[in-house]
């Protein structure tokens, strides 16, 4: 077989050696520049990361804690005893009829304030007027008999002086005169009784006070034996509050009353935040309750505004003593632990320290500091969950000072 002729591709003219070397040099510089750029970026990123880590690890001083402060003051504070009391009227009267008859009129409104002597109701007076007329007629008849007996007695005296009649007849006439005098006295009683029945037919208020709900309507027949009564009147001005205290305080109260001192009592609402009325102790019970170890006290209140209502439950606060020139702070500043009461005392460098204190009397939102603090010291009154001994604070607007309490 004849051999195939191989095709030969014609080659171009050969490149010069200098051009080839320059191309290889340019490629090498491109790689060096790329590596330098990548390396520089990586170095920059690593330095930023290292700087951020160093800043995060560096300890920063915490900012001052914002705390409201108050200044301990000097003043008077009362020593009080708190007890649960019941409002008790001085007088409660159930008005009943004292005669039998038909109720003709009711001259009051339910809940009205009435005064002693006001006519509240009227019972039919006609039966009693008839009885009065009968009694007066009987009186006139018996008076005539008595006058006739006295005339006969004068005659018998004259005849007996002349021995015209026996002594027995004279004595009999004397007894007859005495008998007629007794009958006449009985007639006067009947007249007075009939007049009294007429008075009772007009039912008047025995005391001044508030009328309750009407129990009987006009037109009904009422009797003196009815147990329900016609209405009830309760005296509201003044009114009293009865409350109990521990027997341990009784000697001090006895001494105060014996010296003529006025023991003030405040009646407070259920939450012991609002004062309803103010009165004073008038007396105490004559024995101690052995089951509770308490003694009952009674205080009287003017109650001009009707703030106290009968059978109302109130919190009674009795002022038994006054501590003069005591160190006073807001009760909100006092904290307690297993070791006792303490405060956060603000120092001059705006840091706080734990200060143990001894507490005294408490009056509302003010407490007496017996030991551990002096007037003028600055204390913290909030943010206790974040406060620590030695922490730096930024004081906020202080509460009003001058917490001294005026006592009555």
Secondary structure, DSSP 8 states (H G I E B T S, - for coil): ----------------HHHHHHHHHHHHHHHHHHHHHHHHHHHHHHHHHHHHHHHHHS------EEEEEEE-EEEEEEEEEEEEEEEEES-EEEE--SS-EEEEEE---TT-EE-TT-EEEEE--HHHHHHHHHHHHHHHHHHHHHHHHHHHHHHHHHHHHTT-S-HHHHHHHHHHHHHHHHHHHHHHHHHHHHHHHHHHTEEE-SS-EEE----S-TT-EE-TT-SS-SEEEE--SSEEEEEEEEGGGHHHHHHHHHTT---EEEEE-TTS-SEEEEEEEEEE-SS-BTTTTEEEEEEEE--TT--S-TT-EEEEEEEEEEEEEEEEEEGGG-EEETTEEEEEEE-TTSBEEEEE-EEEEEETTEEEEEES--TT-EEE-S-TTT--TT-BEEEE------------
